[in-house]
Amino acid sequence: MNSEVVTKYRPSAIQQSSARRRSWRKLSGLLGQVLIHAALIVLAFSMLAPFLWMISTSLKVRGEVFTVPLEWIPRSLHFENYPNALSAAPFPRFFLNSLIIGVSIVLGRLVFCSMGAYAFARLRWPGRDTVFLAYLSTMMIPGQVTLIPSFLIIHWLGWMNTYYALIVPGFASAFGTFLLRQFFLTIPGELEDAARIDGCNRLLILRHVILPLSKQALAVLSLFTFMEAWNEFLWPLLVTNSDSMRTVQVGLSVFKDQFYIIQWPELMAGTTVVTLPVLIVYLLAQNYLIEGIAMSGLKG
């Protein structure tokens, strides 16, 4: 009788095999997660390494920059490189110019792209989709192709070395129009119909219905536009010829070239300061960035 009870409650071979398979699946899943996280850590470090090296170099003296082996941690911290870099060139003026240009381009692009996106998303007119595809195809044209025609137009208008040359060409953006159009398509049409019954015209509908519901997409476009305007180098270099109109990126190039030997610690100190505004804007808008991209149809 006892042997029958023992046999009855003894795990069968099938149960033992099933338990081993569950354990193996759990172990393989855990191993896969570890490998994925390890790969992500390596990738993250490869992305952060240039920024860490930039900050490390900005706190060194020139003789420590190219030592072998490389020293990631400075022997002593030289914070005086920052005021030395900022005083060696009119960086306050460069920062002011970049800030004015960046904010102006963001505001102008939001206005023009939102109106264009509304026309492509909500209005019905002959050839709308064909015109949109033609406008969208301009994204495939490299910026270098339109550089000379744009320069000639600016020169013909007499805008050389002015804010007009640095700001106005940045108002139009095929990507910005596409981004907002994709988001506008997700807004229910019933809201627009209700606003039209209340007496709103197209501009009032855009102002009071569409835009308040598109804060995420507007934040994404603002972030991308500000980063693009802040980091622009070639166009400001072509249309400006005085320190009073140069931007931070052009200012860094001028700062580098004014010394017979490149002062790498001071140059990296200036680069670190120039990078901070973009980093701060990104950190403040990262939640809107993720949500806006997910809701605008760009997630694939």
Buried (B, 14 or more C-beta within 10 A) or exposed (E): EEEEEEEEEEEEEEEEEEEEEEEEEEEEEEEEEEEEEEEEEEEEEEEEEEEEBBBBBBBBEBEBBEEEEEBEEBEEEBEEBBEBBBEBBBBEBBBBBBBBBBBBBBBBBBEBBBBBBBBBBBEEEEEEEEEBEEBBEEEEEEEEEEEEEBBEEBEEEEBBBBBBBBBBBBBBBBBBBBBBBBBBBEBEEEEBEEBBEEEBEBEEBBEEBBBEBBEBBBBBBBBBBBBBBBBBEEBBBBBBEEBEBBBBBBBBEBBBEEEEEEBBBBBBBBBBBBBEBBEEBEEEBEEBBEBBBEBBBBEE
